[in-house]
Amino acid sequence: MAEVKRVKRTCELENKRINSLRELNDFKEEIREERVGNQKRAGVRITTAMGSCGIAVGAQEILEAISDELTTRGLEDISIHNTGCIGLCEQEPLVKIKIEDQPAVFYGNLTPELAREVVKNHIVDNQIIASC
């Protein structure tokens, strides 16, 4: 049922009228191919821990700083996600950077300024920051 609602909403957004089951299936396949293509292009995935512990100490501001820095640098092919608490509450605000074919790196106790440095150093220059 959720998939039907999602397809209906996508049709509304694209101003597309579906007249048959075949057209619906074709449209769904087109959307899936687009999503898979977008995931393959996004070789960098940033995940911000947005559990109540993270939000309480500024995770939203970290997410905004990262998003702003990516926009400023014209990095539009980066995949940004949120997750709940990952159990490292003492390290919040916490961000995970996963670059394709590299191990994931966690950065904790971030400030908006440090989050911008993570974008510059880790994502742009491919240098892990050891002090975060």
C-alpha positions in Angstrom: 0.0 0.0 0.0 2.8 2.4 0.8 4.4 1.8 -2.6 1.1 2.6 -4.3 0.9 5.9 -2.4 4.6 6.7 -3.3 3.9 6.0 -7.0 0.7 8.1 -7.0 2.7 11.0 -5.4 5.4 10.7 -8.0 2.9 10.7 -10.8 1.3 13.9 -9.3 4.8 15.5 -9.1 5.7 14.6 -12.6 2.2 15.5 -13.9 1.9 12.0 -15.4 -1.3 10.1 -16.0 -1.2 6.3 -15.7 -4.0 4.6 -17.8 -3.1 0.9 -17.5 -1.3 -1.6 -15.3 1.4 -1.9 -17.9 2.0 1.9 -17.8 2.1 1.7 -14.0 4.7 -1.1 -14.1 6.8 0.7 -16.7 6.7 3.9 -14.7 7.7 2.0 -11.5 10.6 0.4 -13.3 11.7 3.8 -14.6 11.7 5.2 -11.1 13.7 2.2 -9.7 16.3 2.6 -12.5 16.7 6.3 -11.6 17.2 5.5 -7.9 19.8 2.8 -8.6 21.6 5.2 -11.0 21.6 7.9 -8.3 23.0 5.5 -5.7 25.8 4.4 -8.0 26.8 8.0 -8.8 26.9 8.9 -5.1 30.1 7.2 -4.1 30.1 9.1 -0.8 27.5 8.6 1.9 27.2 10.8 5.0 25.0 9.6 7.8 24.2 11.8 10.8 23.1 10.2 14.1 19.8 11.9 14.8 18.6 10.0 17.9 17.3 12.1 20.8 20.8 12.2 22.4 22.3 13.6 19.1 19.6 16.1 18.6 20.0 17.3 22.2 23.6 18.2 21.6 23.4 19.7 18.1 23.1 17.0 15.5 20.6 19.2 13.5 23.2 22.0 13.3 25.8 19.5 12.2 23.6 18.3 9.4 22.9 21.9 8.3 26.6 22.8 8.4 27.5 19.7 6.3 24.7 20.4 3.8 25.7 24.0 3.5 29.4 23.1 3.0 28.5 20.6 0.3 26.4 23.2 -1.5 29.1 25.8 -1.2 31.6 23.4 -2.8 29.2 22.3 -5.5 29.2 18.7 -4.3 25.8 17.5 -5.4 26.4 13.8 -5.9 26.8 13.1 -2.2 24.2 10.9 -0.5 23.1 12.4 2.9 21.1 10.2 5.4 19.9 10.3 9.0 19.8 7.4 11.4 18.7 7.0 15.0 20.9 6.5 18.0 23.8 4.1 17.4 24.8 3.7 21.0 27.7 6.1 21.2 25.8 8.8 23.0 29.0 10.2 24.7 30.4 10.9 21.2 27.4 12.9 19.9 27.0 14.7 17.6 28.2 11.9 15.5 28.6 11.5 11.7 29.7 8.5 9.6 31.4 9.0 6.3 31.5 6.1 3.9 33.4 6.5 0.7 33.0 3.8 -1.9 35.8 1.1 -1.5 37.0 2.6 1.8 36.1 1.7 5.4 33.5 3.8 7.1 34.9 6.5 9.4 33.0 8.0 12.4 33.6 11.5 13.6 32.3 12.4 17.1 31.9 15.4 19.3 31.4 17.6 16.2 30.8 21.3 16.1 29.5 23.0 12.9 33.1 24.2 12.2 34.5 20.7 12.6 31.8 19.3 10.4 32.8 21.7 7.6 36.4 20.6 8.1 35.3 17.0 7.7 33.8 17.9 4.4 36.9 19.7 3.2 39.5 17.3 4.5 37.8 13.9 4.3 35.5 14.2 1.4 37.3 16.8 -0.8 40.9 16.0 0.0 40.4 12.4 1.0 42.3 12.9 4.3 40.9 11.4 7.5 41.0 13.8 10.5 42.4 11.9 13.4 41.5 14.4 16.1 37.7 14.1 15.7 
